[in-house]
Amino acid sequence: MPLYEYRCACGAAFETLVAASKADEQSCPTCGGEHVRRLLSVFSAPRATGSDGAAMMGGGGGCCGGACGNC
């Protein structure tokens, strides 16, 4: 189950684990209200590292990907 973040009309912010099918059916744990808005969550992903522990560069082009020669 994904972790969703919400903000209520009362100003309370909360997060909860909930099935995706019930993500829009949450109520505020502070006031009990149902006027909650699901927020966009930020996340982090681990960086790929080589066997020596150094970060691996992705190829592929674009500036600072090594393709333009300006980096």
JONORHU-V560200 format. One record per residue. N is the residue number from 1. RES is the residue in one letter. PHI is phi in radians with two decimals (none if undefined). PSI is psi in degrees with one decimal (999 if undefined). NEAR is the number of other C-alpha atoms within 12 Angstrom. Layout:
BEGIN
n & res & phi & psi & near
N & RES & PHI & PSI & NEAR
N & RES & PHI & PSI & NEAR
END
This chain:
BEGIN
n & res & phi & psi & near
1 & M & none & 138.2 & 11
2 & P & -1.38 & 156.4 & 15
3 & L & -1.67 & 120.0 & 20
4 & Y & -1.91 & 147.0 & 28
5 & E & -1.89 & 142.1 & 26
6 & Y & -2.36 & 158.1 & 31
7 & R & -2.32 & 133.6 & 27
8 & C & -1.65 & 160.1 & 24
9 & A & -1.07 & -24.5 & 19
10 & C & -1.34 & -8.4 & 19
11 & G & 1.79 & -10.5 & 16
12 & A & -1.27 & 141.0 & 21
13 & A & -2.00 & 140.1 & 22
14 & F & -2.68 & 163.5 & 25
15 & E & -2.32 & 151.5 & 25
16 & T & -2.70 & 148.5 & 24
17 & L & -1.44 & 126.7 & 16
18 & V & -2.66 & 146.3 & 19
19 & A & -1.08 & 141.5 & 14
20 & A & -0.99 & -32.7 & 15
21 & S & -1.22 & -17.4 & 12
22 & K & -1.96 & 12.6 & 16
23 & A & -1.09 & -29.6 & 22
24 & D & -1.66 & 9.7 & 20
25 & E & -2.00 & 33.0 & 19
26 & Q & -1.65 & 154.3 & 27
27 & S & -2.15 & 157.5 & 28
28 & C & -1.28 & 128.2 & 26
29 & P & -1.27 & -16.4 & 20
30 & T & -1.46 & -51.6 & 19
31 & C & -1.94 & -11.1 & 17
32 & G & 1.43 & 0.0 & 14
33 & G & -1.21 & 156.3 & 18
34 & E & -1.86 & 9.3 & 20
35 & H & -1.62 & 67.3 & 22
36 & V & -1.91 & 151.6 & 28
37 & R & -2.12 & 129.0 & 25
38 & R & -1.32 & 133.2 & 27
39 & L & -1.71 & 157.6 & 18
40 & L & -1.33 & 128.9 & 12
41 & S & -1.73 & 146.8 & 14
42 & V & -1.67 & 154.1 & 9
43 & F & -2.50 & 164.7 & 10
44 & S & -2.19 & 151.3 & 6
45 & A & -2.20 & 144.0 & 6
46 & P & -1.16 & 147.3 & 8
47 & R & -1.45 & 144.6 & 12
48 & A & -1.31 & 132.3 & 13
49 & T & -2.21 & 150.9 & 12
50 & G & -1.40 & -178.6 & 11
51 & S & -1.14 & -22.2 & 8
52 & D & -1.55 & 1.5 & 8
53 & G & 1.54 & -5.9 & 9
54 & A & -1.40 & 146.6 & 10
55 & A & -1.13 & 137.7 & 12
56 & M & -1.53 & 135.5 & 14
57 & M & -1.47 & 134.3 & 15
58 & G & -1.43 & 137.9 & 16
59 & G & -1.46 & -169.8 & 12
60 & G & 2.11 & -17.3 & 11
61 & G & 1.81 & -175.1 & 14
62 & G & 1.43 & 157.7 & 13
63 & C & -1.10 & 140.3 & 13
64 & C & 1.16 & 13.1 & 14
65 & G & -1.71 & 0.5 & 15
66 & G & 1.67 & -7.3 & 14
67 & A & -1.45 & -27.2 & 14
68 & C & -1.54 & -17.3 & 12
69 & G & 1.41 & -0.1 & 10
70 & N & -1.63 & -0.9 & 10
71 & C & -1.67 & 999 & 10
END
